[in-house]
Amino acid sequence: MARNNNNLVVSEARAVLYKFKMESAKEDEVNLKDSYNGNLTAREDGAVERNMAKKMVKA
């Protein structure tokens, strides 16, 4: 059975990453909620993730 290895090394980073995700979604005009976002298409979700990855690599 697969294990979840998404544990953050720095626990304070969770809030910063959440804020970063919401900012990226706003730039891509994707309506993210604080709760379940199962209504997003794969394209919308992928756009947010790509935007975050581009910013992290650029920094």
C-alpha positions, 0 to 999 in steps of 0.5 A: 500500500502506498504511503503519503510522503507529503510531510513538510519539513518545516511545518510553518511552510504549510500556510505559505504554500497555501497562500502561494497556491491561492495567488497562483489560482487567482492569476490563472482566474481559477476559482479555488475554495478553502474546502473541496475543489473536486469541481475543477477540471484537470486543465484548471488544476494543472494550470495552477500547478504549472504556474506554481512550478514556474514561479518556484523554478524562476526563484 
